[in-house]
């Protein structure tokens, strides 16, 4: 029930902001051909929809967890896939709100225990974008991830640990986006975890926070 309300709120936020932006415009600026379109110096800026795909390069930082390990854990960055949908709502001449709906794989390791981890998330980054150059944007905002599946591999044996892993992950994100063509873009984002992600909630507790980067290519329609 909590997940349902949480997702409903996130999905509805861009729509509410879009509706507010349209209502606040003078009547002669409204276009029925493109919902939530904004006019800037005579240029129509509609809501954009698209697809994204790319990769995460993530470290599970156990040294930022609690309790902290007796022996510091060496950083171990691992690559995971990410793909999904995106929606961009113009908020003015240079501002926009972007909501992504992604399937994201986070992978990592604890070298002290020789353990490998793989997590699958429904990832919902919500970013504000600012256009600094005609084809260059900077962006920042929160990211909310909900766990779909978790696995741990030790000595070659893989165990499903979904029910023994913290379900929620909250991160901050910031980066840049380059609009290569009218439809094709590249985005690079830095990710840093806010909350401790607990492993072994029903057994021996370990905690970590995510950190890393995400690189994606997007195609907007």
C-alpha positions in Angstrom: 0.0 0.0 0.0 2.8 2.4 0.9 4.6 1.7 -2.4 1.3 2.3 -4.3 0.7 5.7 -2.8 4.4 6.6 -3.2 4.4 5.7 -6.9 1.0 7.4 -7.5 2.4 10.6 -6.1 5.5 10.5 -8.2 3.6 9.7 -11.4 1.1 12.5 -10.8 3.7 15.2 -9.9 4.8 16.1 -13.5 1.1 16.2 -14.6 0.2 18.6 -11.8 3.1 20.9 -12.6 2.3 20.7 -16.3 -1.3 21.7 -15.6 -0.3 24.6 -13.4 2.1 25.9 -16.1 -0.7 25.9 -18.7 -3.2 27.5 -16.5 -0.9 30.4 -15.6 -0.3 31.3 -19.3 -2.3 34.1 -21.0 -5.1 32.7 -23.2 -3.4 33.8 -26.4 -0.4 31.6 -25.5 -2.4 28.4 -25.2 -2.2 25.8 -28.0 -4.6 22.9 -28.2 -2.4 21.0 -30.6 0.2 20.2 -27.9 -0.8 19.7 -24.3 1.1 21.8 -21.8 3.0 23.6 -24.6 4.8 26.7 -23.7 5.5 29.6 -26.1 8.8 31.4 -25.8 9.4 34.2 -28.3 6.8 32.6 -30.5 8.4 29.1 -30.2 6.2 26.3 -29.1 7.8 24.0 -26.4 5.7 20.8 -26.0 6.0 18.1 -23.4 8.5 15.6 -24.7 8.4 11.8 -24.3 11.2 9.4 -25.0 13.3 6.3 -24.1 16.6 5.9 -22.4 19.2 3.2 -22.1 22.7 3.0 -20.7 24.8 1.8 -17.7 25.4 2.5 -14.0 28.9 2.4 -12.6 28.3 1.9 -8.9 30.2 1.3 -5.6 28.5 0.0 -2.5 30.3 2.1 0.1 30.2 0.0 3.3 32.4 2.5 5.0 29.5 4.9 5.2 27.2 2.4 6.8 26.4 1.8 10.4 27.9 0.0 12.2 31.1 0.8 10.3 33.3 -2.2 9.4 36.2 -2.9 11.7 38.4 -3.1 8.6 37.6 -0.5 5.9 36.2 -2.0 2.7 38.0 -1.2 -0.5 35.9 0.5 -3.2 34.7 -1.9 -5.9 32.8 -0.2 -8.8 30.7 -2.5 -10.9 28.7 -2.0 -14.1 24.9 -2.5 -14.3 22.4 -1.9 -17.1 19.6 0.8 -17.0 16.7 1.4 -19.4 13.3 2.9 -19.5 11.1 5.9 -20.3 11.4 9.6 -19.8 9.1 12.7 -19.8 10.3 16.3 -20.0 8.0 19.2 -19.1 9.0 22.7 -20.1 8.8 25.3 -17.2 9.9 28.4 -19.1 12.4 29.6 -21.6 15.4 27.7 -20.1 13.9 25.5 -17.3 12.4 22.0 -17.6 11.3 19.2 -15.3 12.3 15.7 -16.2 10.8 12.5 -14.8 12.4 9.1 -15.7 10.8 5.6 -15.2 13.8 3.2 -15.3 14.7 -0.4 -14.7 18.1 -0.1 -13.1 20.6 -2.7 -12.1 23.0 -1.9 -9.2 25.9 -4.2 -8.8 28.7 -4.2 -6.1 30.9 -6.2 -3.9 32.3 -6.4 -0.4 36.0 -7.4 -0.8 36.3 -8.1 3.0 33.8 -10.9 2.8 34.4 -11.9 -0.8 30.7 -11.3 -1.5 29.1 -10.1 -4.8 25.8 -8.3 -5.0 23.2 -7.6 -7.7 20.1 -5.5 -7.2 17.3 -4.7 -9.6 15.3 -1.5 -8.9 12.4 0.5 -10.2 14.3 3.8 -10.4 12.5 7.2 -10.4 14.9 10.2 -10.8 13.1 13.6 -10.8 15.4 16.4 -12.0 15.2 20.1 -12.7 17.1 21.0 -15.9 18.6 24.4 -16.9 19.7 25.2 -20.4 23.2 26.9 -20.2 23.9 26.7 -23.9 21.7 25.9 -26.9 22.5 22.2 -26.7 23.9 21.9 -23.1 21.8 21.4 -19.9 22.7 21.0 -16.3 20.4 19.0 -14.0 19.9 18.1 -10.4 17.3 16.5 -8.1 16.4 13.4 -6.0 16.2 9.8 -7.1 13.8 7.3 -5.5 14.5 3.6 -6.0 12.3 0.6 -5.1 13.8 -2.8 -4.8 12.6 -5.5 -7.2 15.1 -8.3 -6.6 18.3 -8.8 -4.7 21.0 -11.5 -5.0 24.1 -12.3 -3.1 26.9 -14.5 -4.4 29.5 -16.1 -2.1 32.0 -18.7 -3.1 30.1 -19.2 -6.4 26.8 -19.9 -4.7 24.0 -17.3 -5.5 21.2 -16.7 -3.0 18.0 -14.7 -3.4 18.2 -12.0 -0.6 15.2 -9.8 -1.7 13.4 -10.2 1.6 16.5 -9.6 3.6 17.5 -6.3 1.9 16.3 -2.8 2.5 13.5 -2.0 0.0 14.0 1.7 -0.5 17.0 3.7 -1.7 17.0 7.5 -1.8 19.8 9.3 -3.7 20.8 12.8 -4.8 21.8 13.2 -8.4 23.4 16.0 -10.5 24.9 16.1 -14.0 24.9 17.3 -17.6 22.9 16.5 -20.7 24.0 17.2 -24.3 21.4 17.4 -27.0 23.2 16.0 -30.0 20.3 16.3 -32.4 16.6 17.3 -32.1 15.8 13.8 -30.9 19.1 12.2 -29.6 20.7 13.2 -26.3 23.4 12.0 -23.9 23.2 12.3 -20.1 25.9 11.8 -17.5 24.7 11.9 -13.8 26.6 11.5 -10.5 24.7 9.5 -7.9 25.1 9.6 -4.1 23.0 7.7 -1.6 21.2 9.5 1.2 19.9 6.5 3.3 21.6 3.4 4.6 20.7 0.3 2.6 20.6 -2.6 5.1 21.7 -6.1 4.2 20.8 -9.0 6.4 17.9 -7.3 8.2 16.8 -10.6 9.6 20.3 -11.9 10.3 23.7 -10.2 10.6 23.2 -6.5 9.7 25.5 -4.8 7.2 24.8 -1.3 5.8 26.1 0.7 2.9 25.3 3.8 0.8 25.4 3.9 -3.0 27.8 6.2 -5.0 28.6 6.2 -8.6 27.8 7.5 -12.1 25.1 6.8 -14.7 25.6 7.3 -18.5 22.5 7.1 -20.8 21.6 7.8 -24.4 18.0 9.1 -24.9 15.7 9.4 -27.9 12.9 12.0 -27.5 9.8 11.9 -29.8 
